[in-house]
Amino acid sequence: MNTVSPRAPAPSFDTRHFRQALGQFATGVTVITTRLADGTFRGLTASSFNSVSLEPPLVLWSLANKANSMPIFTGNSHYVINVLAADQAHLATRFATRGIDPWEGVEYELSRTGHPILKGASAWFECHNRSRYPEGDHVIFVGEVELCEFSPCPPLIFHGGQFGNLG
């Protein structure tokens, strides 16, 4: 079932107010990684990650329509979602910063399909790029998890515009 309801009335708040309200929801932090056809890697920081289904194993994340990596992630067959550990805020910042090579000095291993898995991540999910849904100013990516691993450790948290941890 795929339904679309009529649009809601125009909001009585501005984008900044909405963003501040969203910031009250603490989230984990991920870096989504993939490999390009020429063998180079691309990665980006995302806190919009969630589980969708256990059978089949599905997860989702979203990417802004204007992101320069949109063609890469819509075109690639696979990607890895790396869930960052509490001591990896520097990676979240690196992969969210434009104009630098975020891979410089970053330790990683390759997945079975050749996509980078960040060392020290608390969990990772290698996903087949199953479907995409445009909504508002983002595209929702649904990935079918083909392989995953985890190391129980404190997670990196994002709340109120700042990184933190549960300690």
N, C-alpha and C positions, 0 to 999 in steps of 0.2 A: 504494500500500500504506500503510495507516494502522494501526499496531499499538500496543498498549499492553501492557506487561509488568506482572506483579505488582509491588507495592511492595517496595522493598528493606527489609531489617531497619532498625529505628530506629538512627540514627547514634550513635556513641560520643563525639561532640563537641557543643559548644553553638554557637549562632548566631554569637556573637562570634568564636570560633575559626575557624569556616568563613569568615566575612567577612575575617578577617586572612589566611587562606590564599589566598582569591581576590585579595586586594590585591597579591599577589606577581606576578600576571599584569599586565604593562603593557598598557594599552589606549589607543586614541585617544579623543578626546572629541568628541561631536556635540551640536548643538542641533537638535531636531526642531521645525519650525515649521508652522503651518497658519493658515487664515483661517476665522473663524466666519461664520455666515449674516448677522450684522449688520455685517460688514466689519471687525471688530476681529481682532487677531492673538493667537495663543497660541503659546507656545514652552516647551520644557523641555530640560534637559541630560540626556544619556544617554551612557553608555559601553558599553552593551550593543548594539553594532552589528556586523554581519558580512555578508559576501557569502553568497549561497545558490546562485545559478545564473547562468551566462552566457547560456544559451539556454532559456527567456527570461531577461532580466536581472532577477534577484530579489535583494533584500537583506532583512535582518531586524533588528529591535530589540525591546526589551521594556519594558513599563511595569507598575508595581506596581498590583495590583487596587484598592488604596485611594487611588490618585492621583485628585485632584479633576478632572484633565483626561481621565480615562478615557472619559467619555461623548463628549467632543469628538473624540478620536482614533478611537474606534470608529465614530462616526457620519459623519465627513467622508470624502469620496471621495479626497482628495489630501492630501499633506504633503510637506515638503522636509526632507531630512536634510542638515544643514550640518556638514561635517567641519572642526573648528576648527584654525587655524594656531597655531604656538608662541606668538605674541604675543597670543592671544585668551583667556587664562585668565580675564580679567575678565568676558567674556561667559558662560563656563561658570558662574561664580559667580553672575552676575546672574540667569540663567535657572534656577538651582537654588534661589534664595532666594524664600521666600514673603513676601507682604505688601508687595512693591514692584512698580512697573511696570517690567518688564525691558526694555521697548521704548524707554523715555525716553533720547534721545540716541543710539540705536543706528542705524547706517546700514544700509540694506537696499535691495534692488531687488525687483521683483515678477516671479515666474515667469509663464509663459504662461497659467497657470490662476489667477493672482492671489495666489499664496502667497509669503511673504517668504523671500528668499535673503539671508543675512547677508554684507555686504561684507567682503572679506578672508579669507573661508573658503578653505581649501586645496582643497576639493572640495564639490560639492553634487549631490544626487540628488533630482529631482522624481519622486515615486512615486504610483502609483495604489494605494489601500488595498485590496490584493488579498484577504488573508485574515488571520484572527486565531486563535490557539490558546491557550486557557487552560492553564497549567501551574503548579502550586504557587501561590505568592502573586503571580504575574505573568501577563500576557498577552503572547504573542509575536506581533508584527505582521510580516507579510510584505508588502513593497511591491514592485510591479512598476515598475521604473525606466522612465520615459517620456522623460526627458531628464537629462543630467548634464554637468558641466563640472569642470575642475580647473585649478589654478595650482600647479605644483611649488614647494613651500616646506616648511620644517620643520614637523612636526605638533606639536600639543599632546598630551602624554602624561599619563596618570593612573596612578600606581603607589604602592602603600603609603599610600594616602589623601592623596596630594599631587600637584599638577600639576608637570610638568617638561617638558623638551624633549630632543632628541637632542644638543644642543650641550653 
